Amino acid sequence: MADIVFFLGAGASCEAKAPLMNEFLHRAEDIRDKLSNHNGLQPRDEADLNHFNCVMELLAELDREQAKIAIQPNNLESFFSALEMARILGPGIRFDLDRIQNAY
């Protein structure tokens, strides 16, 4: 059995109620809202909330730049591809990429 690899597509993820790429950020916003409305956050929850806020702020920055670039900002793959492109292109890109790198 150890030599068997199963490849599952998006249909399996959807059936298991896992968020698909194009709805992942909406689900992340829901989780962030739940964390934000919880009093007495544990340190780990507070760190998670800070990470969610960082990504949402970067997403808002990306949304403002959308007139200049053709991406789908609500698609997680497009979002992280844009961040990677900004990292590669370097200076002149408005994203504060240090915030993302420090979040890990």
N, C-alpha and C positions, 0 to 999 in steps of 0.2 A: 504493500500500500504506500510505502514511503516514496516510491518512484512515480507515483501518479500525480499529475498536475491538472487541476481543473481551471478552466478559463470561463469566467462568468461575465456576461455583458451587462449592460444597463438594465435590461429587463429583470434580471435577478436582483439587482440592487433596489429597483423600484418595488418589486414584489415584497422585499424585506423591509420596506418603509424607510430605506436609507435615502437621503436627499441626492438627487441627481445634480450634475454640475450647474445646470441653468437655474436651479432653485436653491443651491447651497447657501448663498449669501442671505436669502430671505430667512432660511432656517437659523443661520448664525445670528441675524438680528433678533429673532425670537428668543434665542438663548441669552443674548446680551441683555435684552429687556428684562428677562426673568432674574438675571444676576443683579441688574441695576435696582430692581424693586425689592430685593432681599436685604433686610436689615441684619447687621452683625455678620458680614461676610467673613469667611475663613480666609487666611492668607492666600491659599491656592485659588479660591474663587476671585479674590481681588486681582491676582496676577492674570487670571483668565479674562476678567473684565477689562483690564488694561490692554491686553492683546486684542480683544474684540474692538475696543475703542480705536486703537491704532489702525487696524485694518479698515474700519468704517470711515475714519478721517481720510485715509489714503484713497479710499473709494470715492469719497466726495471730491477730492482733488482731481482724480481721474475723470470724474463726471464733468467737472468744469472744463477740462481739456478736450472733451469729446468732439467739439467742433473742429478740432485740428487733427484728430486721429479717428480711424474707423475700427472700433472694437465694440464688443458687447460687455459693458461694465458689470452687468449682473451675472455674467458667466464667470465662475471661479477660474477656469483655465485662462480665459482672456485677461482677467485681472492680474494673475500672477505672471502671465506672459508679458504684460505691459510693464510690470515692476522689473522683470528680468531685463527687458529691453532698456529701461531707464538705467539700470545698473551697468549694462554694457556700454551705453552711449556716454555715460559719465556726466561731466559738468554741463550745466545749462538745463538739466532736467529738474523740474521743481519738486519732485517727490523727495521727502526726507527718508532716504533708504536706510539710514542708520537706525531709525526707529524700528523698521522691520527686522533688520539683522540682530538688533539687541533684544528683540522679543523672543528669540529662540533660546 
